Amino acid sequence: MSTRTPRIHLASRSPRRRELLTQIGVQFDTLIFRDGARADRETDETPLPGEDPRTYVQRVARAKAEHGWRCVGWRKLLPQPVLSADTTLEFDGEIIGKPWDAADAMRILRRLSGQTHRVLTAVAVCHEARIETGLSVSEVRFTPLTENEIRQYVDSGEPMDKAGAYGIQGRAGAFVEHLAGSYTGVMGLPLFETTQLLRRFAYPV
């Protein structure tokens, strides 16, 4: 009988997701996809025409998990479950992803200032021929932001790799006037949904 500690593959570069998995005691190996000009088309995060935010975020998370499982086979890695996640914002029915540049980050933050938006994070686990997903939806209201506050935050560099151009666990935590839902979901990995998914795959968490 094997006494090896159960592990999963985490298909994400996000340090926040690694920290959150560690927080709940999940043992994992990071599975890195190619990015930039050599990025795998299976992990393309471009929304499809007319795609609503719920469908979009679940499709992307599922695609990453399925591609991760294929990578496990190609790279001859241990055949342990692959976990992936994707986060997006919805504001006025529009999908808001990561900013293209500093100017785009400022534009996004001006729109969110003094308003309520939704943060959607989908989680997917794939193992062999089986895949399951979970979805966390939270509402976040920002306090009204001054132009100087927005500029200083963008100049910090923090918004550039984050959906909606902010990270609640960083300086932008001071912008959040109200949150209804999952704090860890807004961070990028809802721990309740993640735990429930892993348990369905018999991972002891």
MARVOTI-997894 format. One record per residue (C-alpha): x, y, z; residue in three letters; residue number from 1. Coordinates in Angstrom, 1 decimal, m for minus. Each point is the difference from the previous one (the first is absolute). Layout:
BEGIN
X,Y,Z,Ala,NUM
...
% end
This chain:
BEGIN
0.0,0.0,0.0,Met,1
1.4,3.4,m1.0,Ser,2
0.7,2.5,2.7,Thr,3
0.8,2.8,m2.5,Arg,4
m1.6,3.3,1.0,Thr,5
m2.7,0.7,m2.6,Pro,6
0.8,2.9,m2.3,Arg,7
m1.6,1.9,m2.9,Ile,8
1.3,2.0,m2.9,His,9
m0.8,3.7,0.1,Leu,10
m0.4,1.4,m3.5,Ala,11
0.7,3.6,0.9,Ser,12
2.9,2.4,0.4,Arg,13
m1.9,2.0,2.6,Ser,14
1.9,0.4,3.3,Pro,15
m3.3,0.8,1.7,Arg,16
m1.5,m3.4,m1.0,Arg,17
3.1,m1.7,1.2,Arg,18
m0.2,1.8,3.4,Glu,19
m3.7,m0.9,0.3,Leu,20
0.5,m3.7,m0.7,Leu,21
2.8,0.0,2.5,Thr,22
m2.3,1.6,2.5,Gln,23
m2.4,m2.9,m0.1,Ile,24
2.8,m2.6,0.0,Gly,25
m0.3,m1.2,m3.6,Val,26
3.3,m1.4,m1.4,Gln,27
0.5,0.9,m3.6,Phe,28
2.5,0.2,m2.9,Asp,29
m0.2,3.1,m2.2,Thr,30
m0.9,m0.8,m3.7,Leu,31
1.3,2.8,m2.2,Ile,32
m1.5,0.8,m3.4,Phe,33
1.8,1.8,m2.7,Arg,34
m0.8,3.7,m0.4,Asp,35
0.7,3.0,m2.2,Gly,36
0.5,m0.7,m3.7,Ala,37
0.3,m3.7,0.7,Arg,38
m3.2,m0.2,2.2,Ala,39
m2.1,m3.1,m0.4,Asp,40
m3.2,0.8,m1.9,Arg,41
m1.9,m2.2,2.5,Glu,42
0.6,2.6,2.7,Thr,43
m1.1,3.0,m2.0,Asp,44
m2.0,2.3,2.3,Glu,45
m1.7,2.0,m2.8,Thr,46
m3.8,0.1,0.5,Pro,47
m2.1,m1.5,m2.8,Leu,48
m2.5,2.4,m1.8,Pro,49
m3.1,0.5,2.2,Gly,50
1.4,m2.2,2.8,Glu,51
m1.4,0.8,3.5,Asp,52
2.4,0.3,2.9,Pro,53
m1.2,m3.2,1.8,Arg,54
0.4,m2.1,m3.1,Thr,55
3.3,1.6,m0.9,Tyr,56
1.8,m0.5,3.3,Val,57
m1.2,m3.6,0.4,Gln,58
1.1,m0.8,m3.6,Arg,59
3.5,1.4,0.5,Val,60
0.5,m1.8,3.3,Ala,61
m1.2,m3.2,m1.5,Arg,62
2.2,0.4,m3.1,Ala,63
3.1,0.6,2.2,Lys,64
m0.7,m3.1,2.1,Ala,65
m0.6,m2.2,m3.0,Glu,66
3.2,1.3,m1.7,His,67
1.9,m0.5,3.2,Gly,68
m1.0,m3.6,0.1,Trp,69
1.2,m0.5,m3.6,Arg,70
3.3,1.6,1.0,Cys,71
0.3,m2.5,2.9,Val,72
m0.1,m2.8,m2.6,Gly,73
2.3,1.7,m2.5,Trp,74
2.6,0.9,2.6,Arg,75
m0.3,m3.4,1.7,Lys,76
m0.8,1.6,3.4,Leu,77
m1.7,m1.8,2.9,Leu,78
m3.7,m0.6,m0.9,Pro,79
m1.4,2.1,2.8,Gln,80
m3.0,2.3,m0.3,Pro,81
0.4,3.4,m1.7,Val,82
m1.5,3.0,1.6,Leu,83
m0.5,3.3,m1.9,Ser,84
m1.9,3.3,0.6,Ala,85
m0.9,3.1,m1.9,Asp,86
m1.2,3.3,1.4,Thr,87
m1.8,2.8,m1.8,Thr,88
m2.1,3.1,0.9,Leu,89
m3.4,0.9,m1.2,Glu,90
m1.1,3.6,m0.2,Phe,91
m3.1,1.1,m1.7,Asp,92
m0.2,m3.4,m1.7,Gly,93
3.5,0.4,m1.4,Glu,94
2.9,m2.4,0.5,Ile,95
3.0,1.9,1.5,Ile,96
3.3,m1.9,m0.1,Gly,97
3.6,1.0,0.6,Lys,98
1.0,3.5,m1.1,Pro,99
2.1,0.2,m3.2,Trp,100
2.1,2.8,1.3,Asp,101
0.1,2.8,2.7,Ala,102
m2.4,2.2,m2.0,Ala,103
m2.5,m2.9,m0.2,Asp,104
0.4,m0.7,3.7,Ala,105
m0.9,3.6,0.8,Met,106
m3.0,m0.1,m2.3,Arg,107
m1.3,m3.1,1.8,Ile,108
0.5,1.4,3.4,Leu,109
m1.8,3.2,m0.9,Arg,110
m3.0,m2.1,m1.0,Arg,111
0.0,m2.0,3.2,Leu,112
0.4,3.1,2.2,Ser,113
m3.0,0.4,2.2,Gly,114
m1.8,m2.9,m1.7,Gln,115
m0.9,m3.7,0.7,Thr,116
1.4,m2.7,m2.2,His,117
0.0,m3.8,0.1,Arg,118
3.1,m2.2,0.2,Val,119
m0.5,m3.5,m1.4,Leu,120
2.6,m2.7,0.6,Thr,121
m0.5,m3.5,m1.5,Ala,122
2.0,m3.0,1.2,Val,123
0.4,m3.2,m1.9,Ala,124
1.6,m3.4,0.8,Val,125
0.8,m2.6,m2.7,Cys,126
1.2,m3.5,0.6,His,127
0.0,m2.6,m2.7,Glu,128
m3.3,0.2,m1.9,Ala,129
m1.8,1.9,2.8,Arg,130
m0.2,3.8,0.4,Ile,131
m2.1,2.0,2.4,Glu,132
m0.4,3.8,0.6,Thr,133
m1.1,2.4,2.7,Gly,134
m0.8,3.7,m0.1,Leu,135
0.3,2.7,2.5,Ser,136
m1.8,3.4,m0.5,Val,137
0.6,2.9,2.3,Ser,138
m1.2,3.6,m0.1,Glu,139
2.6,2.8,0.8,Val,140
m0.7,3.7,0.5,Arg,141
2.8,2.5,m0.4,Phe,142
0.1,3.3,1.9,Thr,143
0.2,3.0,m2.4,Pro,144
3.7,0.3,m1.0,Leu,145
1.8,3.2,m0.8,Thr,146
2.1,0.3,m3.2,Glu,147
3.1,0.2,2.3,Asn,148
m0.9,m3.2,1.8,Glu,149
m0.5,m1.8,m3.3,Ile,150
3.3,1.3,m1.4,Arg,151
2.0,m0.9,3.1,Gln,152
m1.5,m3.5,0.0,Tyr,153
0.8,m0.6,m3.7,Val,154
3.5,1.4,0.4,Asp,155
0.6,m2.7,2.7,Ser,156
m0.3,m2.6,m2.8,Gly,157
m2.4,m2.2,2.1,Glu,158
m3.0,0.2,m2.4,Pro,159
1.8,m1.3,m3.1,Met,160
m0.4,m3.8,0.3,Asp,161
m3.4,0.0,1.7,Lys,162
m3.6,m0.2,m1.3,Ala,163
m1.7,3.3,0.4,Gly,164
3.3,1.7,0.6,Ala,165
0.2,m0.5,3.7,Tyr,166
0.9,m2.5,2.7,Gly,167
m2.1,0.0,3.1,Ile,168
2.8,m1.5,2.1,Gln,169
2.3,2.9,m0.9,Gly,170
m0.3,3.8,0.1,Arg,171
m3.4,m0.1,m1.6,Ala,172
m1.5,m1.6,3.1,Gly,173
m0.4,3.6,1.2,Ala,174
m2.3,0.7,m3.0,Phe,175
m2.6,m2.6,1.0,Val,176
m2.9,1.5,1.9,Glu,177
m2.1,m3.2,0.0,His,178
0.4,m3.6,m1.0,Leu,179
m2.8,m2.6,m0.2,Ala,180
1.3,m3.5,m0.8,Gly,181
3.4,m1.6,0.1,Ser,182
3.2,1.9,0.9,Tyr,183
2.2,m2.8,m1.3,Thr,184
m2.2,m0.2,m3.1,Gly,185
0.8,3.7,m0.7,Val,186
3.7,m0.8,0.6,Met,187
m0.2,m2.7,m2.7,Gly,188
m0.7,m3.3,1.6,Leu,189
m3.2,m0.5,2.0,Pro,190
1.0,m2.4,2.8,Leu,191
m3.5,m1.3,0.7,Phe,192
m0.7,m1.0,m3.6,Glu,193
3.6,m1.3,m0.4,Thr,194
m0.3,m2.2,3.0,Thr,195
m3.3,m1.5,m1.1,Gln,196
1.4,m0.8,m3.4,Leu,197
3.1,m1.7,1.3,Leu,198
m2.0,m2.1,2.4,Arg,199
m2.1,m1.2,m2.9,Arg,200
3.2,m1.3,m1.5,Phe,201
0.9,m1.7,3.4,Ala,202
2.7,2.5,0.8,Tyr,203
0.2,0.1,3.9,Pro,204
m0.5,3.7,0.8,Val,205
% end
